[in-house]
Amino acid sequence: MKQIVLALATVVTLFACNSNSTDTAAAVEKAKKETIDSINAINVAKQQVIDSINTIHHSAHKGQRIESPERNSYAAPNTVAADNTPAAAPAPAPAPQKKKGWSHTAKGAVVGAGAGAITGAIVNPDHVKGAAIGAIIGAGVGAGTGAIVDHSKKKKAAQQ
């Protein structure tokens, strides 16, 4: 009796999975098509921005040939948007803000923790315990060293 119920359950499961496979395949294809369409739309918008930047660059430097290392190598030479109309000039960008990044204290803590963990795992016979202790000590020493560097940089900046 158990074998009959098990076989019947297996057959029902296989038929249930098989009947939805065409619906699932259609849904997957639809999702793929929508993804490709959205990527294409993003590429068109990106190209319009590149074209408008090129238009501004060329109109600002008529007659002058300036090669800038920051220039995009993938920028298209034409200045026409995807719908064959001249690309509109974007609004002027706000003044760039200084990117802060990691402080020397944070960098020192991370590097110290990594170095301490490796050293502790090598030195201590119990590798996990040694790595944990080494990471804690290394993070403390690295953070302290980074804090000293941060303090000296702030002093130097205040003097200037």
N, C-alpha and C positions, 0 to 999 in steps of 0.2 A: 504494500500500500504506500509506503514512504517513497519508493522508487517511482511510482506512477505520479504522485503529487509533485515530486521533484522534477520529473521529466515534463509534466504539464506546466509547471511554473517556469521552467527554462524556455519552453516553446513560446509561451505567452510573452515573456520578457523579450525574446529575440524578435518576435513579430511587432511588438510595441516599439522597439528601438528602430526597426526597419521602416515602419510607416512614417515616422517623423523625419527620416533622413533627407527626403526631398525638400521638406519645409526648412530644415536646418541648413541645407546646402544653399537654398535660395536666400535665406537670411544672411548667411556668411558672405555670399556674393554681393548682396546689397550693401552690407557693411564695408566690404572692400571697395566698392565703387564710390561710396560716400567719402571714404577716407582719401582715395585718390583725388576725388573732386576737390576736397578741402585743401589738400596739399597743392594742387594746381592753382587754386584761388590764392593761397598764400604766396606762391611763387610769382604770380602776376602782380600782386600788391608789392612784393619786394622789388620786382623789376621796375615798377613805376617809381618807387622811392629812389632807386639807383639812377634812373633816367632823369628825374628831377634834380638830383644832386649834380649829375653831369651837366645839365642845362645851366644851373647856377654857376658851376665851376667854369664852364666855357664862356658864359656871358660876362663873368667878372674878370676874366683874363683873356679878353679878345686880343689876338695878335701876340700874346706872350705864351711861350711853351714852358710850363712849370711842371716838373716831375716831382711828385711828393711821395715819400716812402709810405705814407699812410693811405694812399689811394687804393681802392679795391681793385684787385686784379681780375675779378670776375664781372666787372661792370661792363655793360653792353655799350658799344660806341654810339648807338643811335639815341636820339632824344625824343622819341615818340612813344607814348604809352601804348598799352596793349589794344586799346580801341581806336588806334591811329589818330589820336588827337595829341597836340603838344602837352607834355606833362606840366602840371601846375607847380609853381614854386611853393615849397613848404614854408611854414611860419618860421621865423628865426628861432634857433635853439636857445634855451636859457644858458647862462654861463655855467660851464662845467664845474661840478663840485669835486673837491679833493676826495679821492677814494681812501677811506680810512684803512681797511685791511686789518690784519692781526697785529696786536701789540707785541713788543718783544717779550713781555711777561708771559703771554699765552703761548708764543712760539717756544720759549724756553721750557715751559711746563710740559708741552707735548714732546719735544725732543728729549728732555730729561726723563720723562716717563718711559719713552721707548727704549732709550739707552739703558736705563736702570732695570727695566723688565728683562731685557736680553742678558745683561750682566748678571742679574740675580738668578735667572734660570740656569745660566752656565755654572755659576759658582756654587749654589746651594744644591745638595743632593736631592732635596724635594723640589723639583723644578717649578711646580705651580706656586708653592709658598715663596720660593726665592724670587720668582717673577713678580708676585704681588708686592712683596716688601721692596724690591728694587724699583718698581714703578712708583711707589709712594715716595720713597726717598729721592729718586731721580726727578720726579715732578716738583718736589719742594726745592731742590737745589736749582733746577732749571728756571723755575718761576722767580726765585731770588735773584739769579743772575740776570734774567730778563728785566726785572724791576730796576736793577741798578743801571742797565743800559737805557731803559726808558727815562729814568730820572736824569741821567747825564745828557740825553738828547733834548729833554725839555729845558734844561739849564742852558744848553748851547743855543737853542732857538730863542730863548728869552733874552740872551745877550745880543742877538743880532737885530 
